[in-house]
Amino acid sequence: MTLRIVHVASGRKWRGGQKQVWLLARALQRLRVDQVVVTSTLTDAAFAAELVKIGARTVESHSDHAMAERMLAVYRSRSQATGNQ
């Protein structure tokens, strides 16, 4: 079974929540865990840049509702691509 993780970072500023997402994504990247971070299009550029540095893919969304839909779409597409559901 392949471990896949979708992180959701809905905040717009580089603060505690985003730092926790970044720390977790960085640690999981070292373990070679497949992951994606769903963020707002209004996310602080510093947060987005740090995610890119650790190799996390980001999927941007323009609202909280759209973010939830985007998160589910990413999860479903990855499940279908690997044959897991």
N, C-alpha and C positions, 0 to 999 in steps of 0.2 A: 504494500500500500504506500503510495506516494503522499507525503505531507505537503499540503498547499495552504498558504495563509493569505487572507485578504485583510489588510489593516485599513481601518477607516479613521481618517484624521479630518474632522469637520471644522476645527478651529481655523481662524484666519491669521493668527499671530504666532510667532515662534515663542511658545511658553511651555508650561509643564507638560501638557498633554502631547504636544508635538514632540517634545524632547523624549518622552517615554516611547512613543512610536518609533522615533529614530534609533534610540538605544536598543529596542527589541529587534528592529529590522537589521541593524548592524550586527547584532549577536547571531541572529538567524542566518544572515548572509555568510558569516564565517563557517556555519555548519552546512552551507549549501542548500538551504531550504528554499523551495520555490515560493515566491511571495510577490505581492503587488500592493501598492499603497493607493487608496482612493482618497483624493483630496479635492478641495474646492478650487475653482479657477482663481479665486481671490486669495489663495494661500500665500503667506509671506514667502518672498523669493528666497530668503536665507534657508528656510525649511526645505523648499523644493531642491535647492542646490545641494544641501547635505544628503538628501535622499539619492540624488544622482551620483554623488561621490561613492556611496556604498553599493551602487548597482541596483537599487530598488526601482522597479518600474512604477511610474505614477500614472494614474488615470484621473483626469480632471473632470469636475462636474460643476455646474453653475448654481445649484441649490441643494438643500438637504434632501428633498424628495428625489431629485435627479441623482444625487449621490447614492442613495439607497438602491435605486434602480440600476445604476452603473455597477455597484458592488455585486449585485445578484447576477448581472449579465457577465461580468468577469468570471465569477465563480462557475456559472453554468458553462461558459465557453471552455474553461480549463477542464471541467469535469468531462465534457464531451470529447475533448481532444485526447484525453488519456483513457477514455472508456469507462471511467468511474462515475457513478451517479448517486 
